[in-house]
Amino acid sequence: MDIKFHKLSDYDRLKFSDLLADAYSFDKNLVDVEIERWRGNDNLFYDYVGLETADTCCIITTLDDEIIGFICWDPRNLPVYAIIGDNCIITKHKGKGYGKLQLQEAINRIMLNGGEKIFVSTSKASGFIPAQRMYESVGFKKLDNSTLQPWQIEQKQDIYYSLDMLQK
């Protein structure tokens, strides 16, 4: 098994929405609610952000040349902090440690760009317990309500984490 991490520019018009729909297929309601937004974002890097920038904040993960997932982060506030956005591994490859390898690769790249802190959120729903455990296993700490913005507290559906690179 040969896992590799690639730049977005290595691919022509990757359909992020297909990968996300597969990765979150355990929660049909989530897919139904989010699929149009995901489709709307399929061209974000290609048409708006630009591949040069995308290659610095998006990793495509392959296993034996098959795309099995991706992770992206918002680099606009580096070096102070980065925010991990979408992070997924397709269903047939979940539970094998590839998500953690992908996350660690992203952390390493953010660190190379001087990142001092990384933020991420995931759902409180039971289907996301593996994601919660993965974030905690690499050192992310849950944020308490005193550190959150009012809109974050009000939505009550996500858990917010931070990873302080200066203490790592």
matplotlib code that plots the C-alpha trace (Angstrom):
import matplotlib.pyplot as plt

x = [0.0, 1.5, 0.0, 1.0, 0.0, -0.4, -1.0, -4.4, -2.8, -1.9, -5.6, -8.0, -11.2, -11.4, -15.0, -14.6, -18.4, -18.2, -15.5, -17.4, -20.7, -19.0, -17.1, -20.2, -22.6, -23.2, -25.3, -27.8, -29.3, -26.0, -25.3, -28.8, -28.3, -24.7, -24.5, -25.5, -23.0, -20.3, -21.1, -20.9, -17.5, -16.1, -14.6, -13.5, -9.8, -9.8, -11.8, -11.4, -8.5, -6.1, -4.1, -0.8, -2.5, -4.5, -1.3, -0.2, -3.4, -4.9, -3.7, -5.1, -4.4, -4.0, -3.5, -2.0, -2.9, -6.6, -7.8, -9.1, -9.5, -8.4, -7.8, -7.8, -7.1, -7.5, -4.0, -5.0, -4.1, -0.8, 1.6, -0.7, -3.2, -4.8, -8.3, -8.8, -11.9, -12.9, -11.1, -12.3, -11.4, -13.8, -15.9, -14.0, -10.7, -12.0, -10.7, -7.3, -5.3, -5.3, -7.2, -4.7, -1.8, -3.5, -4.1, -0.5, 0.7, -1.4, -0.1, 3.4, 2.8, 1.1, 4.1, 6.5, 4.6, 5.2, 1.7, 1.5, -2.0, -4.5, -8.3, -10.7, -14.3, -16.3, -19.8, -21.0, -23.0, -22.1, -20.9, -18.1, -16.7, -13.8, -13.0, -13.1, -10.7, -8.4, -8.1, -7.5, -4.9, -2.6, -2.9, -5.9, -7.7, -11.4, -12.2, -14.6, -17.4, -15.4, -13.1, -15.8, -17.7, -21.4, -22.4, -20.3, -22.0, -25.5, -25.2, -24.7, -23.8, -20.0, -17.0, -14.2, -10.6, -7.2, -3.7, -1.0, 2.1, 4.3, 3.5, 3.8]
y = [0.0, 3.3, 6.4, 9.7, 13.4, 15.5, 19.1, 20.1, 21.2, 17.6, 17.1, 18.5, 19.8, 17.4, 17.0, 17.6, 17.2, 13.6, 12.8, 14.6, 12.9, 9.5, 10.3, 11.5, 8.9, 7.5, 10.7, 11.0, 14.1, 15.9, 15.0, 16.2, 19.5, 20.1, 18.7, 21.8, 23.9, 21.3, 21.4, 25.1, 25.0, 22.4, 25.1, 27.4, 26.7, 26.5, 29.6, 31.9, 31.1, 29.9, 26.7, 28.3, 29.3, 26.0, 24.0, 25.6, 24.8, 21.7, 18.1, 15.3, 11.9, 8.8, 5.1, 3.2, 6.1, 6.1, 9.4, 8.5, 11.9, 15.5, 18.1, 21.9, 24.8, 28.6, 30.1, 33.8, 34.3, 32.6, 32.6, 33.4, 30.6, 28.4, 26.9, 23.4, 23.2, 20.1, 16.9, 13.6, 10.0, 8.0, 5.3, 2.2, 3.5, 4.8, 3.2, 2.4, 5.4, 7.3, 10.2, 10.6, 10.5, 13.1, 15.3, 15.0, 15.9, 19.1, 20.0, 19.5, 21.8, 24.5, 24.3, 24.8, 28.0, 29.2, 28.4, 29.0, 27.6, 25.5, 25.5, 22.8, 21.9, 18.7, 17.6, 16.4, 13.7, 10.1, 9.4, 11.9, 10.3, 8.9, 12.4, 13.7, 11.0, 11.6, 15.3, 14.6, 11.9, 14.4, 17.0, 19.1, 20.4, 21.1, 24.7, 25.7, 28.2, 31.0, 31.0, 30.8, 33.4, 33.8, 32.3, 29.2, 28.7, 29.2, 26.5, 23.8, 21.2, 21.4, 20.8, 23.3, 22.4, 24.1, 22.9, 25.2, 24.6, 26.6, 24.0, 21.0]
z = [0.0, -1.2, 0.4, -1.1, -0.7, -3.8, -4.8, -6.1, -9.4, -10.1, -10.9, -13.4, -11.8, -8.8, -7.6, -3.8, -3.5, -4.6, -2.0, 0.8, -0.1, 0.0, 3.3, 5.0, 3.5, 7.1, 7.7, 4.9, 6.4, 6.4, 2.8, 1.8, 3.6, 2.4, -1.1, -2.9, -0.9, -1.6, -5.3, -5.3, -3.8, -6.3, -8.5, -5.6, -5.9, -9.7, -10.5, -7.5, -5.2, -7.8, -8.0, -6.8, -3.5, -3.4, -3.6, -0.3, 1.6, 0.2, 0.1, -2.0, -0.5, -2.7, -1.9, -4.8, -7.1, -6.0, -4.5, -1.0, 0.6, 1.0, 3.6, 3.2, 5.4, 5.4, 5.4, 5.3, 9.0, 9.0, 10.8, 13.7, 12.9, 10.3, 10.2, 8.9, 6.7, 4.9, 6.0, 4.7, 3.8, 1.6, 3.3, 2.1, 3.5, 6.9, 10.1, 8.6, 9.9, 6.6, 8.0, 10.8, 8.3, 6.2, 9.2, 10.4, 6.9, 7.0, 10.5, 9.3, 6.3, 8.4, 10.8, 7.9, 7.1, 10.6, 11.9, 15.6, 16.2, 14.2, 14.7, 13.6, 14.3, 13.9, 14.7, 18.1, 16.3, 17.1, 13.6, 14.1, 17.2, 15.1, 13.9, 17.5, 18.6, 15.7, 16.5, 20.2, 19.4, 17.6, 20.4, 19.6, 22.7, 23.0, 23.4, 26.2, 25.6, 27.2, 24.1, 21.5, 19.5, 20.3, 16.9, 17.7, 21.0, 19.6, 16.9, 19.6, 17.0, 16.7, 18.9, 18.4, 18.9, 18.8, 18.5, 19.9, 17.8, 20.2, 22.9, 20.7]

ax = plt.figure().add_subplot(projection="3d")
ax.plot(x, y, z, "-o")
ax.set_aspect("equal")
plt.show()
